Amino acid sequence: MRGLITKDFLLIFKRKQTLIIFAVLALVMGFAMDGTFIIGYLTMLTAIVSISTISYDEFENGFSFLMTLPVSRKTYVIEKYLFCSFMGFAGWCVSVVIYMIGKLIKQIPVGLIDELPMLFAILPVMLVFTSAIIPLQLKFGVEKSRIAIFAIYGGMALVVFLASKLLSKSSIDVSELVTGLNALSPALVLMLFLILWLAVTAVSYLISVKIMEKKEF
Amino acid sequence: MVIVDQLTKNYGDFHLDVSFEIPDGTVSGIVGKNGAGKSTTIKAVLGLIRPDSGHVAINGKDVSKLTGAEKESIGVALSDSGFSGYLNIEDVICILKNMYSSFDEPYFRKCCASQKLPLKKQIKEFSTGMKAKLRVLVAISHKAELLVMDEPTAGLDIEARNEILDLLRQYLTENEHCSIIITSHISSDLEGLCDDIYLIHDGKILIHEDTDSILGKYAVLKMDAPTFESLDKTYILRAKKELFGYACFTNERQFYAENYPNIVIESGSIDDLILMMTGGK
């Protein structure tokens, strides 16, 4: 496991130039924009960059050699989830710090308690996104997984569209539903997110392990 | 150490069906033409592909069930796969240190220096020979008891090939109990290294013989057509029509040397073995 994590860190830091551009962009956006865009941008970006280590592993038939190293296929999957989640979380921490510094420089009062739910909201999104992409990358590889991701986004858009159509035709009052959700306490929302994340990660992990164990190199 | 028991694997028209055993301290070569099944066999030994039937065991344990710690005793060099080309040797050292508890860093650095491998250059910028040397050095860097080498010398010039074979010979001298499975289609590479040779053709093992026997007992006999007609063919494995008459492959060189003083006898080599056994009629 340690060897795999070392490999992934080394691979990521090989892209120094790209990382520097991303960091500069993040800083510029962090200080230029008032909103929390920077939080979502940097968190998702670091998660995506970490997931791209799978394509590095796959590049030039690298998986064959990787699987002869003293790691099981299951360990490889666990490492990817840990690494991508950790990197996404690290990106989130950095983005929060930039966001706060930006506010301090501009002397905008920081209402930490009010802003916490907004700051935290991106974390489950990033983790669910990571859980959705890892099995796709493992199953389809870099090229085909892009098509799969588009198909999933398309599918999700279709589901949302159909759901909204259905809701508008049915007697359910959507605005009442939204008000009801807003009334929930932040702790409960956080708990719901946590349960959702754990469930999605567990299912995604099991699928990924199955994909890797079936895979031939 | 390695037991391959009635292993079968089908890819469309190709059907692999092999059984063999590599005892401790043995260097076994697998030779055959391109597409004969050498790499498929190696991949099955390493658990990279799932057999359709049969099984592969390393140190008595099914290869698909080997734990990470158990895989530490296996060193692997594949012909078409290695560490990412974006890494350099310093990165590889860092990874190996965290990957293998018995990684011998001073030895690895010493070998890299003696093979003139640059430590800070990206692997993708290495020449074919440098990449091949690095793959072998990685395999022998952590005191592995079993080395599995798939075409470690493919695509290299004679000097680079000899350097790689010397690395392996030196490793064997220092690690007497080490076993090696090595494939090659440049079989002359294997003559000075392997204890025994498996000849694979169309997914099946045609011959399993000690290297010394192949070099000592096997021979190519060359003769004209009338001599061929009158020849006792009991020990002729394959005969091939040539421009001058016939070339026959035998595993009883002495018999023909004593009884047919007029025919030309050329010492057998593994290349002859492949050519005659997979191409003759």
Interface residues (C-beta under 8 A of the other chain):
Chain A: R2 G3 L4 I5 T6 K7 L10 L11 K14 Y56 D57 F59 E60 N61 G62 F63 S64 F65 M67 T68 L69 P70 V71 S72 T75 E216 F217
Chain B: K43 L46 G47 L48 I49 R50 L66 T67 G68 A69 E70 K71 E72 I74 V76 L78 D80 S81 G82 F83 S84 G85 Y86 L87 D91 C94 I95 L96 N98 M99 Y100 V148
